[in-house]
Amino acid sequence: MGVPSDVWSAHKEFSAGVLSNCVRITQLRARTLLKSRSRQHRAIPKLVPEYNIMQSQAFGMDEMLEINYGKRLAFKKSTWTWVTDQAISLMQIEMQLTFELGLADSEEMPMLLWFEDYLIGVRVNVVEYLDR
């Protein structure tokens, strides 16, 4: 599996940049999640802007693939969906760490639980987007 050679040769510069950023952000995520729980909690918010940038790049790559392959693509917006799913799962980990480390007051709990429910709904919606 990989990038088809005709797409790679036509859009090598753009594709290489997007794919290298995917690798870089995956490495940053792995390094962050190998830290202690409290350090993870402090480091995860610093990764979210990286995912925002990556979402824009992934959207552009998906558009390029759609232009080249159109209806032959098995999944539309697959790169964007993957990046978005990774970002949402990272936010869910952050929420779980907030609960585990006892960093939330009882007054904040309803809002945090609502946000966790919201993240689950968004994540399901993003994954369902692949079927469209």
C-alpha positions in Angstrom: 0.0 0.0 0.0 1.1 3.6 -0.4 0.7 6.5 -2.6 0.1 5.6 -6.3 3.2 6.4 -8.5 1.3 8.7 -10.9 -0.1 10.8 -8.0 3.3 10.8 -6.3 5.2 12.0 -9.4 2.5 14.7 -10.2 2.3 16.1 -6.6 5.5 14.9 -5.0 6.4 18.1 -3.2 2.9 18.6 -1.7 2.4 14.9 -0.9 5.8 14.5 0.7 5.2 17.5 3.0 1.8 16.2 4.1 3.1 12.7 4.7 6.2 13.9 6.6 4.0 16.0 8.8 1.8 13.0 9.5 4.8 11.0 10.5 6.1 13.9 12.7 2.9 14.5 14.5 2.4 10.7 15.1 5.9 10.6 16.6 5.1 13.6 18.8 1.9 11.9 19.9 3.7 8.7 20.8 6.4 10.5 22.7 3.7 12.5 24.6 1.7 9.4 25.5 4.7 7.6 26.9 5.2 10.3 29.5 3.7 10.2 33.0 0.0 11.0 33.4 0.6 14.5 34.7 3.1 15.3 32.0 0.8 14.0 29.4 -1.9 16.3 30.7 0.4 19.3 30.3 1.8 18.3 26.9 -1.4 17.3 25.1 -2.8 20.9 24.7 0.5 21.8 22.9 -0.2 19.2 20.2 -3.7 20.4 19.3 -2.5 23.3 17.2 -0.3 20.9 15.2 -3.4 18.8 14.4 -5.3 22.0 13.3 -2.5 22.6 10.7 -2.4 19.0 9.8 -6.2 19.0 9.1 -5.8 21.8 6.6 -3.0 19.9 4.8 -4.9 16.7 4.9 -8.0 18.4 3.4 -5.8 19.7 0.5 -4.3 16.2 -0.1 -7.8 14.7 -0.1 -8.9 17.2 -2.7 -5.9 16.5 -4.8 -6.7 12.7 -4.7 -10.3 13.4 -5.5 -9.3 15.5 -8.5 -7.0 12.7 -9.8 -9.1 9.7 -9.0 -12.7 11.0 -8.6 -15.2 8.3 -8.2 -12.6 5.5 -8.1 -11.6 6.5 -4.6 -12.8 4.0 -2.1 -13.2 6.6 0.6 -13.5 10.4 0.2 -11.6 12.6 2.6 -9.8 9.6 4.2 -6.6 11.6 5.2 -8.7 14.4 6.8 -10.8 11.8 8.6 -7.8 10.1 10.0 -6.2 13.3 11.2 -9.5 14.6 12.7 -10.0 11.2 14.5 -6.5 11.4 15.9 -7.1 14.9 17.2 -10.4 14.1 18.8 -9.0 11.0 20.4 -6.2 13.1 21.8 -8.8 15.5 23.3 -10.6 12.5 24.8 -7.4 11.3 26.4 -6.9 14.8 27.8 -10.5 14.7 29.3 -9.8 11.2 30.8 -6.6 12.5 32.4 -8.5 15.4 33.9 -10.8 12.8 35.6 -8.0 10.4 36.6 -5.9 13.1 38.1 -8.8 14.7 39.9 -8.3 18.1 38.4 -11.9 19.0 38.0 -14.2 20.5 40.7 -17.6 19.0 41.3 -19.1 22.2 39.7 -17.2 21.6 36.5 -18.2 17.9 36.2 -21.5 18.5 34.3 -19.7 20.6 31.7 -16.8 18.2 31.4 -19.2 15.2 31.0 -21.2 17.2 28.4 -17.9 17.9 26.5 -16.9 14.3 26.7 -20.3 13.3 25.2 -19.8 15.9 22.5 -16.4 14.6 21.6 -17.7 11.0 21.3 -20.5 12.3 19.0 -18.1 14.2 16.8 -15.8 11.2 16.6 -18.6 8.9 15.5 -19.8 11.6 13.0 -16.3 11.9 11.5 -15.9 8.1 11.1 -19.4 7.9 9.5 -18.2 10.5 7.1 -16.1 7.8 5.4 -19.2 6.0 4.2 -20.6 9.0 2.3 
